[in-house]
Amino acid sequence: MAISNQNKVKRSFWCLAFSFFLLLAVVSTPPVPASAGDKVRVGVVFSADVPYYRDIHRYFIKTLKEKGIYGKIDFLVQKPHPDPIAWSNALRKLYVYDASIIITYGPGTSETVKYEISDVPVFYAGLYSNDTVLENAHFAGGVEYTLPVTSLLRYLRKMDSVKRIGIFFFPPERTSVEEARKVQERCIALGLEPVMLPVHKSSEIGEKLRLFDLDGLYITGSAFMLRYFPEYASEVKRQKIRVVTSSGGLEDKAMLSLYSDPFLIGRELSGLLVGYLKNGRKGDFKIVRRNRLVFNYAISKEMGIDIPLELLTEADEVIR
Amino acid sequence: MRVLLRCLIPLCIFFFLFSIPSLRGETGKRYLLIGLIPERNIFRQIDRYRPLADYLSGRLGVKVRLTILSRYGDIIDRFSQRGMDGAFFGDLTGALAVELLKVEPVARPVSLDGRSSARGVIIVRRDSGIRKPGDLKGKVFAFVDRATVSGYLFPLYYLRKAGFNSLKEVFSEYYFTGSHDSAVFAVLDGRADAGSLKDTVLNDLIRKDKTIADELMVLAESPPMPEGTFCLRTDLPPEMRRKIRELLLGMKKDHEGMKVLQEMGLSGFTPASRNDFAPVIRIMKEIGIGLKDYDYRTTLKGR
């Protein structure tokens, strides 16, 4: 009996010692970074699942692979509908999944970041730059693009009988609004008649197309427009409206596209991420000033509209 | 008598045909072929020169045809091959033609503001932040063609003066637009950060669209270079050369000629000579390029 009591005391001692060491081990372990294994978890949110953002992301990944960084990152990709609530939800999911870095594509999600309370560093890409549209304090870095809207209008004006220009934009995307205002201002300077067309839901695109008698249409760099405008492309063709856009991904729907090169945006973004991962570098904001001009000759032919031949010679690409 | 006449008439016709100095005798063709370089968009260029060709045809009694080359350097390579009798040459192609093709400078067009020369200009967008040569580092540049001073050699000279020895050292990319107006649109559209061309084309575009001046600014300007020098091959009959020269120089005194000049946006033609190309030779010397061994052929795929 005495022996058994002695054993009990011994067992209790070892149990206590084990528990103490276990506790010590747990307490002394550094906090686990938000990573899968030894990989850094990077959350990516598209403002819409559209070809332009997919291209930027593709080139971003490609450059990371070239730099040998890709294998060290665990990506979580969200492609919500272009809607402020969906953007917010997508971001919050990434916070819940402990993403240690967040990347946003397009104006929608990039704007939404500002309303979230989190200290996770965010890098944005693929936004129309109008001086300082985004307050940089919210972001660890970003890649914007500049686009001379006058060039698009100048080309549009060269097409026959274009006078009244509708400007489609999505108010929750602030850069889209800024761009629309700039287009409006330039239209007036060029002697064109601008019609501001804000849309809040996709059906409004069709309604406004039917309501206004337009010669031309300017599609701003908006995730919402990129996602929903293609559904109304046949209506636009039927009404013989010349469409120009400052966004990539609509080349097969618009007669003329002048957009920032997604390859360069992706490459700059990868540079920012690598700089952050290697040296913790923050606060780099790049502006890409390299554009591509694409003419869709097939659409003009289908609509029976003559594009001056000299315009075709300027294009980087002519779709026939 | 009849027999004598039957023999004499064909004989007279034969002698008449072969005694007059004709183009047919010289080149085996019944027209004058004039070459144009693609300094502007080729469609616009042909439209611009067509009234002049018609005017000369009417006055010379010989059909004047125009041919436009797709690249600047082609006018040197194809001048003899295509049997051209004359051509409107640019600053560098003119110097090359005088040296390599031994053509004779005849006349130069004079613009409405009285200029018969053009300056090379380097242009940037006002919002680009590019203000000095060093700012061009890592940027994309749109040249016109390797066979132009204003559209290629002048920016080369400008960079050399700033301490850059090669284009690769400065630009992340550069390419050749093929025409001066395309260089303007490339910079306007943001497809290139900077570009070079001749000021006359830039001013012409600004005249038609004032908003261009709001968006672009000139970073640097070259000395005046001869513009659009009309040269003739020296084996053309001297009488024909003299007649063409007189026609061009006298156009402003002739009602019909004045009308053609107005259509072309010119005030007249002024005599041209080999010495006009001295500024071209000078700039080439400064860069260390010789006229005879200069590779003027352009690969358009610069990017």
Interface residues (C-beta under 8 A of the other chain):
Chain A: T146 L147 P148 T150 S151 R154 R186 A189 L190 L258 R289 R290 N291 R292 L293 L309 E310 T313 E314 D316
Chain B: N41 I42 F43 R44 R125 D127 S128 V140 S182 F185 A186 L188 D189 G190 R191 D193 D209 T211 E215
